[in-house]
Amino acid sequence: MEPWSQIQPDAFWRLVQEGKLEPEQIIDVREQEEWNYYHLEGSTLMPLSSFQETWDRIPADKPVYIVCAHGVRSQAACRYLNEKGYSSLANVVGGMAAVSRHDGFQYD
């Protein structure tokens, strides 16, 4: 079992809609083209391809939610951040493909 949590898309969407998360708490690890296609307002783009150069901008003192397209790259980002000492991490299950449905957007 991973040392970070898994958050279901509906619970994550609720947090976003209720304005309970700051932009630096929602980290999108997809690439720029994917971000341009669809992203959550108020999220921060940090592509996994350059994550080793940008990860230290993520706050370690707040819960952080990592999202990608389907939940695979976000797992890798959670693993990386955990190895760097981050403890309050959540992987968004199903990624933007699952979350976007709450916004009426068909991702795939």
Backbone torsions as a table, in degrees:
resi	resn	phi	psi	omega
1	MET	NA	136.7	-178.4
2	GLU	-72.4	152.9	177.9
3	PRO	-82.1	8.0	174.7
4	TRP	-117.4	163.7	-177.4
5	SER	-91.5	166.2	175.2
6	GLN	-115.9	125.3	177.7
7	ILE	-111.3	134.0	179.2
8	GLN	-72.8	149.3	-176.3
9	PRO	-56.4	-37.8	-178.7
10	ASP	-67.7	-39.2	178.1
11	ALA	-67.8	-40.7	177.8
12	PHE	-64.2	-45.9	179.6
13	TRP	-58.0	-41.1	178.8
14	ARG	-60.1	-46.1	178.4
15	LEU	-59.5	-42.3	179.3
16	VAL	-63.9	-49.6	-177.1
17	GLN	-65.0	-31.1	179.6
18	GLU	-83.4	0.6	177.5
19	GLY	68.0	28.5	-176.8
20	LYS	-87.8	-4.0	-177.9
21	LEU	-121.1	139.3	176.1
22	GLU	-90.3	157.3	-177.7
23	PRO	-52.6	-37.6	-179.1
24	GLU	-73.8	-4.9	177.0
25	GLN	-94.7	-13.7	179.5
26	ILE	-112.6	103.4	-176.3
27	ILE	-106.8	118.5	179.6
28	ASP	-100.9	116.5	-174.8
29	VAL	-98.5	14.3	175.8
30	ARG	-75.2	174.2	178.4
31	GLU	-85.2	164.4	-176.0
32	GLN	-54.0	-41.9	-178.8
33	GLU	-62.7	-40.4	178.6
34	GLU	-66.2	-41.4	177.9
35	TRP	-59.9	-43.6	179.6
36	ASN	-62.6	-34.1	-179.5
37	TYR	-65.4	-47.4	178.7
38	TYR	-165.2	134.1	172.6
39	HIS	-153.4	165.1	177.7
40	LEU	-86.1	129.8	173.0
41	GLU	-60.5	138.7	178.8
42	GLY	84.3	17.4	175.7
43	SER	-111.6	167.3	-177.3
44	THR	-116.8	126.4	178.5
45	LEU	-84.9	124.1	173.7
46	MET	-141.8	83.4	-176.0
47	PRO	-52.7	140.1	179.6
48	LEU	-60.3	-30.3	-179.0
49	SER	-62.7	-22.4	177.7
50	SER	-124.3	20.5	-174.2
51	PHE	-60.9	-34.4	-179.3
52	GLN	-64.1	-22.7	178.5
53	GLU	-92.3	-15.5	-172.7
54	THR	-118.3	-15.3	-171.8
55	TRP	-55.2	-30.7	-174.8
56	ASP	-72.6	-2.4	173.8
57	ARG	-85.0	-8.6	-178.4
58	ILE	-82.7	129.7	-178.5
59	PRO	-66.6	136.2	178.7
60	ALA	-94.1	-6.2	-175.3
61	ASP	-102.9	9.2	179.4
62	LYS	-134.4	155.8	172.6
63	PRO	-62.5	139.6	-178.4
64	VAL	-124.7	134.0	-179.1
65	TYR	-112.1	122.7	-176.7
66	ILE	-107.0	130.5	-178.2
67	VAL	-134.1	147.3	173.1
68	CYS	-137.6	-152.4	-178.1
69	ALA	-75.0	-47.1	-174.9
70	HIS	-132.4	-2.9	176.4
71	GLY	108.7	1.6	-178.3
72	VAL	-87.4	-52.3	179.2
73	ARG	-64.9	-32.8	178.9
74	SER	-66.5	-33.6	175.1
75	GLN	-62.1	-43.0	179.1
76	ALA	-63.0	-40.5	178.4
77	ALA	-66.1	-40.1	176.5
78	CYS	-61.0	-44.2	179.1
79	ARG	-59.6	-46.1	-179.4
80	TYR	-61.3	-48.7	-179.0
81	LEU	-65.3	-37.3	177.3
82	ASN	-61.4	-40.9	177.9
83	GLU	-65.4	-24.7	177.8
84	LYS	-87.9	1.5	175.5
85	GLY	103.1	1.6	177.8
86	TYR	-72.4	137.4	-176.6
87	SER	-119.1	-22.1	-177.4
88	SER	-106.5	75.9	-176.7
89	LEU	-118.4	146.9	174.2
90	ALA	-138.1	129.9	173.5
91	ASN	-89.1	130.6	178.6
92	VAL	-83.9	110.2	-177.0
93	VAL	-63.1	129.0	178.0
94	GLY	82.7	-7.6	175.7
95	GLY	59.0	-158.4	-177.6
96	MET	-64.4	-27.4	177.4
97	ALA	-58.8	-38.6	179.5
98	ALA	-82.5	-42.0	-177.3
99	VAL	-66.4	-40.4	-175.3
100	SER	-61.2	-25.5	179.2
101	ARG	-60.7	-31.7	178.8
102	HIS	-69.5	-17.7	179.9
103	ASP	-100.4	5.0	-178.6
104	GLY	74.5	21.7	-177.8
105	PHE	-110.3	129.3	176.6
106	GLN	-90.9	105.0	-172.2
107	TYR	-70.1	-44.9	-174.6
108	ASP	-93.5	NA	NA
